[in-house]
Amino acid sequence: MSWLKSYGAISPVIKRLVLAEFFLQLMNTSYFMILNFFLVRHGYEDQLIAQMISYRFLAVMALSLPFGFFIPSRRLLPIFRTAACFIPISSVLILWAAPAQRHELLALGISLFGIATAAVQVIMVPFIMRNESEERRTEAIALHFTTWSVTSFLLGVVSFGSNAFLQEKLPESSVLMFFTALSLIGVVVAFLPMNEKRPDPDQAINFRSYDWAVIARVLAPSVVIGIGAGLTIPFINLFFLHVFSMEYDEFSMMGAISTLFVTIGNMYGPRLKKAYGYRVAITMTQSLAVLALVVLALTEQFKTLAIAFPLAVLCYLLRQPLMNMANPIVASFAMEYVGEKNREITSALQQAFWAGSWFFSTQIFRVLRAGGFSYTTIFLTTAAIYGIGVLWYHILIQKSDVRVDHATPLAS
């Protein structure tokens, strides 16, 4: 396990910011896993849930691009700290508005929550690129990405374990409020003293100074994959709820097991990239994930058979780590591909286009479900779109000037 030692050399300021992100991410993952169950419990149907969730992506899409122009010449920590404060505030608003059927306040809370969490995500990679040494950047980005998987694992263990211990099912609102309280620790950590390198004063906002053609090339496959992801990822818990009658604690526990594999994959990903290059680390793992999604989609067609549920669970456990282990490698590839002066705007555009893709996809999901289309049809559509995105990455990597050392042997 010598490959783990490289993470110890990451700079202390990055470790501290990732720790703050970890506690904030507890809130984000709990909403990702449980919010749909919470809304169903209060009478929201799939179509209305999709509409409410879409407001989050619409708000992020609208603000990410101007945000990207705003941050290159500014310190990032004050922005991170402000966003951190809004995460628990917006959470409380959501928890009050949904049971009260105050749809306009629920939409506002979800939008604020999306903006705050997106701001944290937009800042993390540029902050790492600005404050971490070149030889440790990939590991630092991978550590940043593991916050999602580790917090998802903890959420599943806590949700399932507490219900088993108490021998009764805790209301979703209680679980969400508990993790809202924990997210306050992230706010406190974010305000601890940290040294941030000052931005280059010459990085003033200049629309023409960016290499837009280069940025467009690296973002195009991400947008395609984002469209596919938006059809499935926000609603896969509804698939297990409606098709296999899975409750939130069971889904969270399944997610915990899956994200344990995601964590291992994210941590090992940089080593895989150094040994075999971007093509294997990105396109091969994502191709296997697409295959798992196809099988998962088909289980709805024979859901009454005994094999359907365990096969669906197995495919879920395989798909998520295979798809997600490439994320830090994709982020590293994108940052290297676009060059130093384009990194902040590229990170912001990734959030904007990803959110835009998900907004577009959630509207499609809403229309398809209202029209009676099955989850099989929706997930197979996702797999086809994923396939286009993976092929696009393969072509981009093949033509890229980004080079890695293929001679490094894998260490145990």
N, C-alpha and C positions, 0 to 999 in steps of 0.2 A: 504493500500500500504506500510505496514511496511517493506516488503521485500526489498524495494528500499533503505532503510537506510543503509543497509550493504555495499552499494557501496561507501558511503561517507567515510568509514574507510580505503579505499584503499590508499596505501602510495602515497605521492605526486610525487615521481619520476616515478611511474608507470603511473599515470594520465598524466604527461607531455609527456611521450613517446607515450602513446595512442593518445594524441592530435596531435603529429607530424605524427603518423601513419594515423590519420583521414584525414589530408590534402593530404598526399601521396595517400591514398586510393581513394580520389576523382578522381585522374588520372586513377587509376586502374579500378574503376567501370565505368568510362566514356568510356574507351576503350572496356570493356566487353560488355556494352550495345550498343555502337554506331559504333565501328570499322567495323563490318561486313556490316552495311548500307553504311558506308563511302567507303569501298572497292567495293561494288556492284555499287555504284554511279560512280566509275571510271573504270567500265568495267570488274571487277573480277567476275568469275563464282564460284559456290559453291565449285567445286573441287580445284580450285586454292586458294580460301580463306582457305580451310582446309589445303592445303599444307603449306601456309604461317603461319597459326596459329600453325601448328605442330612444326615449328622451335623453337617457344618459349618453348614448353614442352621438346623438345630434348635438348636444351641448359641447362635448369634447371635440367633435369635428369643427364646430364653429370657432372655438377658441385656440385650438392647437397651432394653427398656422400663424396668427399674429403673435402667439406666445413664442414660437420659434424665432421670429424676428426680434423679439424683445430680449431674449436671454443671452445671446452670444457675447455681448460686451458688459454683462452684469454678473455680480456675484450670485451664486445659485443657492447658497444656504438660506438667506432670508425668504426666498420663494418657497423652498422646501418646508420651512418652519410654518409659514402662513398656510400652505396647503394641508399640513399635518393637523392644524387646529380645526379645519373645516370638516375633516373626516368624521370625528365623533359627533360634531354638531349636526351634520346632515343625517347621520344615522338615527339620532333621536327623533328628528323630524319625520323620517320614514316610518319609524315604529309607532308614532302617534297617528299619522295621517291614514295609514292603511286600514286599521280597524274602524276608524271614524268615517271611512268611505269618502275622504276629502281628496278626490283625485287630483285636483290642481296642486295641492300641497305635497302630495305623494310624488307627482311629476317633478316639482321643484326640488324636493329632497333627493330624489334619484339623480337629477341633473347636477346638483351641487356635489353629491358624492362622486359622480363620475369625473367632474372637473378636478376635484381635489386629488383623487387617486391617480388620474392621468398626469397631473402636474408633477407628482412624486415620480412617476415612471419616466416622464420626459427628461427630468433633471438627472436621474441616476447615471445613465450611461455617459452623457457629456461630462458630468462631475468626475466620474472615474477616469475618463480619457484625459481630463485636465489635471488631475491630482495624483494619478498613479503612474509608476514607471512603465515604460513600454513593455518590458519583459513580464510584467505581472498583470497587464490589463485584461487578458483573456480570463485568467483565474478570478480577477475581481468582478468582471461581468458575470461569470458563472456563479459566483457567490451571491451576487445580487439576484440572479434568477432563481436560486434555490429558496429564497424567502417565500415564494408562492407555494412551492411543493412542501416545504417543511411546515408551514402554517396550515396547509390543507390536511396534512397528516395529523397534526395536533388537534385540529377541529374534529376530524373523524373519530379519533380516540376519545376525546372528551365527550362528544355528543353521545356516542354509542355506550361508552363506559358509564357515564352518569345515569343514563336511562336504565342500564342493566343493574347498576348498584341500587338505585332507588326503586326498581321494579315498577316504574311507571314512566310514561313518556312526558318529558318536559315540553311545555309549549315552545314553539319556535321563537316566540318573542323573548322568552327568558334566556335562551341560548344567545340570541343576537344581542341582547342587552349586556350579557356577561362579557362578550367579546368587544362590545363598545367600550366597556370600562377598561378592559386590558389595553385597548388602543391608546388610552391616555398615557400609558407608560412610554409609548413611542413618541408622543408629543414632548414628554419630559426629556427623553434622551436626545431628541432633535435640538433642544435648546441648551444642551451641555456645550462647553467650550470646544470649538473645532477650528483648526487652521485651514483656510481655503486659499489656494493660489489665486492671486488676482487675475482677472481676465485681461487679455491683450487689449489695450485701449484703441488699437488700430482696427479692432473688429467691430467697427460701427456698422449700423444697418445700411446695407447697400444692396438693393435687389439685384443689380447687374453683376455684383461681385461673386455670386454663387455659380457653380458649375451645374446648371439645371439639367443638362443632358445626362451627365453622370448620375445625378441624384435620381432622375426619372428611371434610368436603367435599373438601379438597385432597388427602387421601391415598387416597380411594376409587379414582380412575382409576389411580393408581400401583400399587395392589394388584392390580387387574385385569390391567394390563400385566405385572406381576411374575409372575402365574400363567402367563401365556403364555410369558414369557421363560424360566421355569424348565423348561419342556418342551423347549426348543430350545438355548439358549445353552450350558449346560454340556456338551452332548452333540453339538454340531454337528461337532466333530472326529471323533467316532465315525461320523457319517454319511459323511464323506469317506473315512475309513479303510475302512469295510465296503462302501460302495457303489462307490467309485472307487479303492480300494487306495492312498490317499495316505498317505505317511509323515509323521512329525512335523516334519521339517525343511521339507518342501514345504508342509505346512499352515501352519507358522510364517511362511514367506516370503509365502504368500498373505495371511495375517493382517497381515504387515508392510505390504504394499501397501495393504490396506484401511484400516489404522489411520493411514497417512499421509493418506488422505482424511479420516479421522475428525478428525485433528489440525487440518487446514485448516478443516473444518466447525466444530469447537469454537471455534477462534479467531475465525472470522468470524461465528459465531452471534450474539453481542451486537450486532453491526452490523446483522444481518438483523432482529433484534428491534426495534431503534431505528427502522429504516426502515419496516417493515411490521407490527410488532406481534406479540403472542404467538400469534395465531391462525395466521399463516403460518409463524412460526418453529418452532412445535410441531406443529400438526395436519397441515399440508401435508407436511412432511418425513417424519413418521411414517407417513402414508398411503401415500406412495411406497415406503417401506421394507416395508410389509405386502404390497404388490403384488410386490415383488422376492422376498419369502419364498414366496409362492404359486408362482411360477415355479420357484424352487429346489426346492421340495417335489416338484413334478411331474417333475423330471429323473430321479428314481429309476425312474419307470415306463418310460423309454426309455433307460436307462443304457448299453445296448449300442450305441446309435447314436453316430456320431462327434461330433455336435453336443451331446450331453448333458453331457459333462465341461466344455467351455469355457463352456457356458451356465450351469452350476451355479456355476462360478468367478465369472463375471460378476455373477450375482445376489448372491453372497456379498459381492463387492467393492462392490456398490451398497447392499445392505441395511444393512450395519453402519454406514457413515458417515451414511446418512440417518436411521437410528434414533437413533444416538448424538449427532449434532450438536445435537439438541434437549435433551439431558440438562442442560447448564448453564442453559439457558433455563427448563426445568421447575423446577430447583432455585431459581433466582432468583425465579420466579413464586410458588413455594410459600412462600418466606421472606417475600416482600412481602405475600402474601395473608393469612398467619396473624398477622403483626404481631410486634413485638419480643419480647414476653413469652412467646410460644409457640414460638420458633425452635428452642431446644435440644431440647425435648420432641418437636417435629415431626421434627427431623433423626433423633433416636433411633427414633421410631416408624416413619419411613421405612425404616430399616435393619431393624427388627423385622418389619414387615409384608412387606418385600421378601424377607427371609430366610424368613419363614413361608410366603410364596407359593412360593418356590423349594423349600422342604422338601416342601410339598404336591405340587408339580409333579414333583419327582424321584421321589416315590413312585408317582405316576401313570405316569411314564415307565417305571419298573421293572416295574410290572404289565403295561403295554401291550407292552413288549418281551418279557416272559416269555410273554405270550399270543400272540406271533407277529405283532403289528401292525407294519406297515411304517413307515419314516420319513416317507413321504408322508402317511399318516394323522395322525401326530403333528404334523408341521409345519403341515399345513392346519388342524388344531385350534388350533395356536398363532396362526395368522393370523386366525382368527375371533375369538379372545379379544383379540388386539391391536386388531382393528377396534372392538370394544366399548369398550376403553380410550381409543382415540383419539377416538371420538365423545363419550365422557364428558368428555374434556379440552376439546373444542370447545364443549360446552354450558357447562362451568364458566367458561371464558374469556369466553364471550358474556355471562354473568350477573355477571362479576366487577367489582368496583370498582377493580381495579388498572388503571391507565391508562398508556400510553406515548406518546411523541411520535412521531406518524406523519409529521411534516413534514421529518425529517432526510433529506437525499438520500444515496444510496449514494456512497461515495468509492472510487476505484480503488486 
